[in-house]
Amino acid sequence: MSFIAPRLAPGIGVAMARVATRFYFFSMLLVAATVYLPHKASPNAYGLTVLGLLAAGMIVFLSLFPWDRYEPRVFSLSHLLASSIMMALLVFFTGGSQSGYNLLFFLIILFSYFYNLSEMFSITTVVSFFFLLPFLYEKPEPYLLAASAVTVLFFYLGTYLLHGVTRFMLKKNKTLEELNNDILGLSSLATDLLAALEAESLPESFAESLKDHIPSTYCILMLLDDTMNLVTRLACPVRSLTWEPAIGSTYQSDRLRIVRSVLETRQPALYRLGFDDIDDDLKLMISKATCSVLVVPIRIGAENGGVMIFGEERHWNRAPITHEKIQLAVAISKQVATGVQLWRCRDKLADAGRSLEISRDSLIKAERLATLGEVTRAVEHEINNPLSVIVNWSEIYREDPAVDAELRKKFQIIYDMSIRIMEVIRRLSEVKDSKSIEFIKGQRMTDIK
């Protein structure tokens, strides 16, 4: 029962049936297009008609049968026997060993489903047996025997090449799938970087998030400051290393020639130590056991934001920096660029918030001064008129000798206080900037002096 029970994902049987359907359709189309061409033997028209009906019925059967209920080997066995028998009949009706359609047997191998090389060779052996059937009912000729032997060898060689191509494509698809999963896993990297920059703990927290994604032994993050100098901000190894570069080291524009060239070209650059020359500064920055270095620029919009240096300590034969790894490194640099850009936008937003707060305070102060000016003009108009009368009469009585001396002193006090009130009103009308001072503990007032 284990041979019959399905073990793959649902839908694989239907997909294989569609491939086999294409085989029958392509074979029918090819025979119909070439049946009227000259042949060494005359085709049997009635036999080809019956064979065409059988092929059409096989297409219907492949489309309607529930292949997903069975293990793919059941489909492979059914397809192999049915197609081989029908192909043998096609050869029989078109001249047997002299038929021009015997090479179509290779299409059965091409459109078959298999697990491994041994199964492929088993399918090829069955196909080769049906290919050699005409020699059982016909007297073989020497040149046909030689040609058939070469054809069978071609079947086995083609099977081996097909297996190699299939294995390569499966490996390539697996690599691309792993790369796609790694890139999808980078979605949270920019958020982690922004949180680390806000908390000012970039070397600790962000390194933990980054080391799960980098395609090398370690990486170094360098960002450009306002003076276009490269500053080492982070060193992230995937495992414990004795090496640790100085975080915060600054490199001016005349140093790190290789890194500067990457910033100019804005393209990743790969260097193999022992084969390519690199700067002495870069040699001091990377670990002593490094075998290859990948330098990837960090692009923030249309500007350079820095570089990421990926170092690989394993030998090239063991861990080469492939195109897929370069793609992953570029994807990481883009996520880092997004995080740095978010950090800069956050700082700009904070600066804008502070400027807005200052503008708001200035606007409130201007509104207060405008209101104070209106009140002052009202006070000046309503108080100065009666106050002038008080000042005039108090000035007359304080200087009149006919008035009692004690009373003149009181008129002097009235005169002085009135003048003080008028001075306060004048100062209120001249206020250009309001400053608050404390005159009683816990209470403040506007300074008009």
C-alpha positions as CSV (number, residue, x, y, z in Angstrom):
1,M,0.0,0.0,0.0
2,S,2.9,2.4,0.5
3,F,3.5,2.2,-3.2
4,I,0.0,3.5,-3.9
5,A,-0.5,6.0,-1.0
6,P,0.3,9.6,-2.1
7,R,3.3,11.2,-0.4
8,L,3.7,14.5,-2.2
9,A,1.7,17.7,-2.0
10,P,-1.8,17.8,-3.5
11,G,-1.8,18.8,-7.2
12,I,1.4,17.1,-8.2
13,G,-0.5,14.2,-9.9
14,V,-2.7,16.6,-11.9
15,A,0.4,18.6,-12.9
16,M,2.2,15.5,-14.2
17,A,-0.9,14.4,-16.1
18,R,-0.9,17.8,-17.9
19,V,2.7,17.2,-18.9
20,A,1.8,13.8,-20.3
21,T,-1.2,15.3,-22.1
22,R,1.3,17.6,-23.9
23,F,3.3,14.6,-24.9
24,Y,0.3,12.9,-26.6
25,F,-0.8,16.1,-28.2
26,F,2.7,16.9,-29.5
27,S,3.1,13.4,-30.8
28,M,-0.3,13.5,-32.6
29,L,0.5,16.9,-34.1
30,L,3.9,15.7,-35.3
31,V,2.6,12.5,-36.9
32,A,-0.3,14.4,-38.6
33,A,2.2,16.9,-40.0
34,T,4.6,14.3,-41.4
35,V,2.4,11.4,-42.4
36,Y,2.2,12.6,-46.0
37,L,5.9,13.0,-46.4
38,P,7.9,10.3,-48.2
39,H,8.5,7.2,-46.1
40,K,10.5,4.0,-46.7
41,A,7.3,2.1,-46.0
42,S,3.7,3.1,-46.7
43,P,1.8,4.0,-43.4
44,N,-1.3,2.0,-42.6
45,A,-4.0,4.6,-42.7
46,Y,-6.6,2.6,-40.7
47,G,-4.0,1.7,-38.1
48,L,-3.0,5.4,-37.7
49,T,-6.7,6.4,-37.4
50,V,-7.3,3.9,-34.6
51,L,-4.1,5.0,-33.0
52,G,-5.1,8.6,-33.1
53,L,-8.4,7.7,-31.4
54,L,-6.6,5.9,-28.7
55,A,-4.3,8.9,-28.2
56,A,-7.3,11.2,-27.9
57,G,-8.9,8.8,-25.4
58,M,-5.7,8.8,-23.5
59,I,-5.7,12.6,-23.3
60,V,-9.3,12.5,-21.9
61,F,-8.4,9.8,-19.4
62,L,-5.3,11.7,-18.2
63,S,-7.5,14.8,-17.7
64,L,-10.3,13.1,-15.8
65,F,-8.6,10.5,-13.7
66,P,-8.0,11.5,-10.0
67,W,-4.2,11.2,-10.0
68,D,-3.8,13.0,-6.7
69,R,-5.2,10.0,-4.8
70,Y,-2.2,7.9,-5.8
71,E,1.5,8.0,-5.4
72,P,3.4,9.5,-8.5
73,R,5.0,6.2,-9.3
74,V,1.5,4.9,-10.2
75,F,1.2,7.6,-12.8
76,S,4.8,7.0,-14.0
77,L,4.1,3.3,-14.5
78,S,0.8,3.9,-16.3
79,H,2.2,6.6,-18.5
80,L,5.3,4.5,-19.3
81,L,3.4,1.4,-20.4
82,A,0.6,3.2,-22.3
83,S,2.8,5.6,-24.2
84,S,5.4,2.8,-25.0
85,I,2.7,0.5,-26.3
86,M,1.1,3.2,-28.4
87,M,4.5,4.3,-29.7
88,A,5.3,0.7,-30.6
89,L,2.0,0.5,-32.5
90,L,2.9,3.7,-34.3
91,V,6.2,2.2,-35.4
92,F,4.5,-1.0,-36.5
93,F,1.9,0.9,-38.6
94,T,4.5,3.0,-40.3
95,G,7.0,0.4,-41.4
96,G,8.4,-1.3,-38.3
97,S,12.2,-1.2,-38.2
98,Q,12.1,1.2,-41.2
99,S,9.8,3.6,-39.6
100,G,10.9,7.3,-39.2
101,Y,9.1,7.7,-35.9
102,N,11.2,5.4,-33.7
103,L,13.2,8.3,-32.3
104,L,10.0,9.6,-30.7
105,F,10.6,7.0,-28.0
106,F,12.9,9.5,-26.3
107,L,9.9,11.8,-25.8
108,I,8.5,9.2,-23.4
109,I,11.7,9.6,-21.3
110,L,11.5,13.3,-21.5
111,F,7.9,13.5,-20.3
112,S,8.2,11.0,-17.5
113,Y,8.3,11.6,-13.8
114,F,11.1,10.1,-11.8
115,Y,12.7,10.2,-8.4
116,N,16.4,9.4,-9.0
117,L,18.9,8.2,-11.6
118,S,18.1,4.5,-11.1
119,E,14.5,5.1,-11.8
120,M,15.4,7.1,-14.9
121,F,17.5,4.2,-16.2
122,S,14.7,1.8,-15.5
123,I,12.3,3.9,-17.6
124,T,15.0,4.0,-20.3
125,T,15.4,0.3,-20.3
126,V,11.6,-0.3,-20.7
127,V,11.5,2.3,-23.5
128,S,14.5,0.6,-25.2
129,F,12.8,-2.8,-25.1
130,F,9.7,-1.4,-26.9
131,F,12.1,0.4,-29.3
132,L,13.7,-2.9,-30.3
133,L,10.4,-4.8,-30.6
134,P,10.4,-4.6,-34.5
135,F,13.4,-6.9,-34.6
136,L,11.2,-9.7,-33.0
137,Y,8.7,-9.7,-35.9
138,E,11.1,-8.6,-38.7
139,K,14.4,-10.0,-40.1
140,P,17.0,-7.5,-38.8
141,E,19.5,-6.0,-41.2
142,P,23.1,-5.3,-40.0
143,Y,23.0,-1.6,-40.6
144,L,19.6,-1.3,-38.7
145,L,21.1,-3.3,-35.8
146,A,24.0,-0.9,-35.6
147,A,21.8,2.2,-35.9
148,S,19.5,0.8,-33.2
149,A,22.4,0.1,-30.9
150,V,23.6,3.7,-31.3
151,T,20.1,5.0,-30.7
152,V,19.7,3.0,-27.5
153,L,23.1,4.4,-26.3
154,F,21.7,7.8,-27.2
155,F,18.7,7.1,-25.0
156,Y,20.9,6.2,-22.0
157,L,23.2,9.2,-22.6
158,G,20.3,11.5,-22.9
159,T,18.8,10.1,-19.7
160,Y,22.0,10.8,-17.9
161,L,22.2,14.4,-19.3
162,L,18.6,15.0,-18.4
163,H,19.2,13.8,-14.9
164,G,22.1,16.2,-14.6
165,V,20.1,19.1,-15.9
166,T,17.2,18.3,-13.6
167,R,19.5,18.0,-10.6
168,F,21.1,21.4,-11.5
169,M,17.7,23.1,-11.9
170,L,16.4,21.6,-8.6
171,K,19.5,22.8,-6.8
172,K,19.2,26.2,-8.4
173,N,15.5,26.5,-7.5
174,K,16.4,25.4,-3.9
175,T,19.1,28.1,-3.7
176,L,16.7,30.7,-5.1
177,E,14.0,29.6,-2.6
178,E,16.4,29.9,0.3
179,L,17.5,33.4,-1.0
180,N,13.9,34.4,-1.3
181,N,13.2,33.3,2.3
182,D,16.2,35.1,3.5
183,I,15.2,38.3,1.8
184,L,11.6,38.0,3.2
185,G,13.2,37.6,6.6
186,L,14.8,41.0,6.3
187,S,11.5,42.9,6.5
188,S,12.0,43.6,10.3
189,L,15.7,44.5,9.9
190,A,15.0,48.2,9.2
191,T,12.7,48.5,12.2
192,D,15.3,46.8,14.5
193,L,18.0,49.3,13.2
194,L,15.8,52.3,13.8
195,A,15.0,51.1,17.4
196,A,18.7,50.5,18.0
197,L,19.6,54.0,16.7
198,E,16.9,55.6,18.9
199,A,18.1,53.7,21.9
200,E,21.8,54.5,21.1
201,S,22.6,50.8,21.4
202,L,23.5,50.0,17.8
203,P,26.4,47.7,18.5
204,E,24.5,45.5,20.9
205,S,20.8,45.1,19.8
206,F,21.1,45.5,16.1
207,A,24.0,43.0,15.8
208,E,21.7,40.3,17.3
209,S,19.2,40.9,14.5
210,L,21.7,41.2,11.7
211,K,23.8,38.1,12.4
212,D,20.8,35.8,11.6
213,H,20.8,37.1,8.0
214,I,24.4,37.9,6.8
215,P,25.8,35.5,4.2
216,S,29.4,35.5,5.6
217,T,31.4,35.0,8.7
218,Y,31.0,38.7,9.8
219,C,30.1,42.1,8.5
220,I,31.2,45.7,9.3
221,L,28.8,48.6,9.1
222,M,30.3,52.0,8.2
223,L,28.3,55.2,7.8
224,L,29.3,58.6,6.3
225,D,29.2,61.5,8.7
226,D,28.5,65.2,7.9
227,T,32.1,65.7,6.7
228,M,31.9,62.6,4.4
229,N,34.3,60.6,6.7
230,L,33.6,56.9,7.1
231,V,32.8,56.0,10.7
232,T,32.7,52.4,11.9
233,R,29.3,51.9,13.6
234,L,29.0,48.1,14.0
235,A,30.9,44.8,13.8
236,C,28.7,41.8,13.6
237,P,30.2,38.2,13.6
238,V,27.9,35.2,13.3
239,R,30.1,33.3,15.8
240,S,32.6,34.2,18.5
241,L,35.8,35.6,17.0
242,T,39.0,36.9,18.6
243,W,38.9,39.9,16.3
244,E,36.9,43.0,17.1
245,P,37.4,46.3,15.1
246,A,37.4,49.6,17.0
247,I,33.8,50.9,16.9
248,G,33.7,54.7,16.3
249,S,37.0,54.7,14.2
250,T,36.9,57.5,11.6
251,Y,38.5,57.2,8.2
252,Q,39.0,60.4,6.1
253,S,38.4,60.6,2.4
254,D,42.0,59.9,1.5
255,R,41.9,56.5,3.2
256,L,40.2,53.2,2.3
257,R,40.7,53.5,-1.5
258,I,38.8,50.3,-2.2
259,V,35.8,51.4,-0.2
260,R,35.8,54.9,-1.7
261,S,35.8,53.3,-5.2
262,V,32.7,51.3,-4.3
263,L,31.0,54.5,-3.2
264,E,31.9,56.2,-6.5
265,T,30.7,53.3,-8.7
266,R,27.8,52.5,-6.4
267,Q,28.3,48.8,-7.2
268,P,29.3,45.9,-5.0
269,A,32.9,44.8,-5.2
270,L,34.3,41.3,-4.4
271,Y,38.0,40.8,-3.4
272,R,39.9,37.6,-2.7
273,L,42.8,38.0,-0.4
274,G,45.9,36.6,-2.0
275,F,44.6,37.3,-5.4
276,D,43.5,41.0,-5.2
277,D,45.3,43.9,-3.6
278,I,43.4,45.8,-0.8
279,D,44.3,48.8,1.4
280,D,46.4,48.5,4.5
281,D,43.6,50.2,6.4
282,L,41.1,47.6,5.3
283,K,43.6,44.8,6.2
284,L,43.8,46.2,9.7
285,M,40.0,46.5,9.9
286,I,39.1,42.9,8.9
287,S,40.1,39.7,10.7
288,K,43.4,38.1,10.0
289,A,41.8,34.8,8.9
290,T,39.6,36.5,6.2
291,C,39.8,34.9,2.8
292,S,37.4,37.0,0.8
293,V,35.7,40.4,1.2
294,L,32.5,41.8,-0.3
295,V,32.0,45.6,-0.1
296,V,28.4,46.7,-0.7
297,P,27.4,50.4,-0.8
298,I,24.5,51.7,1.2
299,R,22.3,54.0,-0.9
300,I,20.0,56.4,0.9
301,G,17.9,57.8,-1.9
302,A,20.3,59.2,-4.5
303,E,23.1,59.7,-2.0
304,N,25.7,57.4,-0.5
305,G,25.1,56.6,3.1
306,G,28.0,54.3,3.8
307,V,29.1,50.7,3.1
308,M,28.8,47.2,4.5
309,I,31.8,45.0,4.5
310,F,31.1,41.3,4.5
311,G,34.1,39.1,5.4
312,E,34.4,35.4,4.9
313,E,37.0,33.4,6.8
314,R,36.3,30.1,5.1
315,H,38.3,29.2,2.0
316,W,36.7,29.9,-1.4
317,N,36.4,26.3,-2.3
318,R,34.3,25.7,0.8
319,A,32.3,28.8,1.0
320,P,32.5,31.0,-2.2
321,I,30.6,34.3,-2.3
322,T,28.1,33.4,-5.0
323,H,25.8,35.6,-7.0
324,E,23.0,34.7,-4.6
325,K,25.0,35.7,-1.6
326,I,25.8,39.1,-3.3
327,Q,22.1,39.5,-3.9
328,L,21.4,38.8,-0.2
329,A,24.1,41.3,0.9
330,V,22.6,44.0,-1.4
331,A,19.2,43.3,0.1
332,I,20.6,43.7,3.6
333,S,22.3,47.0,2.6
334,K,18.9,48.3,1.3
335,Q,17.2,47.4,4.6
336,V,20.0,49.1,6.6
337,A,19.7,52.1,4.3
338,T,15.9,52.2,5.0
339,G,16.6,52.1,8.8
340,V,19.2,54.9,8.6
341,Q,16.8,57.0,6.4
342,L,14.0,56.4,9.0
343,W,16.4,57.5,11.7
344,R,17.4,60.7,9.9
345,C,13.7,61.4,9.1
346,R,13.0,60.9,12.8
347,D,15.7,63.5,13.7
348,K,14.4,65.9,11.1
349,L,10.9,65.4,12.5
350,A,12.1,66.1,16.0
351,D,13.9,69.3,14.8
352,A,10.7,70.4,13.0
353,G,8.7,69.7,16.2
354,R,11.1,71.9,18.2
355,S,11.0,74.7,15.6
356,L,7.2,74.4,15.6
357,E,7.1,74.7,19.4
358,I,9.3,77.8,19.2
359,S,7.1,79.3,16.5
360,R,4.0,78.6,18.6
361,D,5.5,80.3,21.6
362,S,6.5,83.3,19.4
363,L,3.0,83.5,18.0
364,I,1.4,83.3,21.5
365,K,3.8,86.0,22.7
366,A,2.9,88.2,19.7
367,E,-0.8,87.7,20.4
368,R,-0.3,88.6,24.0
369,L,1.6,91.8,23.1
370,A,-1.1,92.8,20.6
371,T,-3.8,92.3,23.3
372,L,-1.6,94.2,25.8
373,G,-1.3,97.1,23.3
374,E,-5.1,97.3,22.8
375,V,-5.6,97.3,26.6
376,T,-2.9,99.9,27.1
377,R,-4.5,102.3,24.5
378,A,-7.8,101.9,26.3
379,V,-6.3,102.5,29.7
380,E,-4.3,105.5,28.4
381,H,-7.5,107.0,27.0
382,E,-9.8,106.3,30.0
383,I,-7.3,106.9,32.8
384,N,-5.0,109.6,31.6
385,N,-7.8,112.2,31.1
386,P,-9.0,112.2,34.8
387,L,-5.5,111.5,36.0
388,S,-4.3,114.7,34.3
389,V,-6.9,116.7,36.2
390,I,-5.7,115.1,39.5
391,V,-2.1,115.9,38.6
392,N,-2.9,119.6,37.7
393,W,-4.9,120.3,40.9
394,S,-2.5,118.5,43.2
395,E,0.3,120.5,41.6
396,I,-1.5,123.7,42.3
397,Y,-2.4,122.9,45.9
398,R,1.0,121.5,46.8
399,E,2.6,124.9,45.9
400,D,-0.2,127.2,47.3
401,P,1.2,128.9,50.5
402,A,-2.4,129.6,51.6
403,V,-2.9,125.8,52.1
404,D,-1.8,124.2,55.3
405,A,1.7,122.7,55.3
406,E,0.5,119.3,56.3
407,L,-2.2,119.3,53.6
408,R,0.4,120.4,51.0
409,K,2.5,117.3,51.8
410,K,-0.5,115.1,51.1
411,F,-1.1,116.9,47.8
412,Q,2.6,116.2,47.1
413,I,2.0,112.5,47.7
414,I,-1.1,112.6,45.4
415,Y,1.0,114.3,42.7
416,D,3.9,111.8,42.9
417,M,1.6,108.7,42.8
418,S,-0.3,110.2,39.8
419,I,2.9,110.8,38.0
420,R,3.9,107.2,38.7
421,I,0.7,105.9,37.3
422,M,1.2,107.9,34.1
423,E,4.8,106.5,33.8
424,V,3.4,103.0,34.1
425,I,0.9,103.6,31.4
426,R,3.7,105.0,29.2
427,R,5.8,102.0,29.7
428,L,2.9,99.7,28.9
429,S,2.5,101.5,25.5
430,E,6.2,101.0,24.8
431,V,6.4,97.2,25.6
432,K,7.9,95.3,22.7
433,D,8.8,91.9,24.4
434,S,7.1,90.5,27.4
435,K,9.3,88.9,30.1
436,S,7.9,87.1,33.0
437,I,9.4,87.6,36.5
438,E,8.5,86.2,39.9
439,F,7.2,88.9,42.3
440,I,5.6,86.6,44.9
441,K,6.6,83.0,45.6
442,G,4.7,80.9,43.2
443,Q,3.3,83.8,41.2
444,R,4.7,85.6,38.2
445,M,4.1,88.9,36.4
446,T,5.1,90.7,33.2
447,D,8.2,92.9,33.6
448,I,7.6,96.3,32.0
449,K,10.8,98.0,33.1
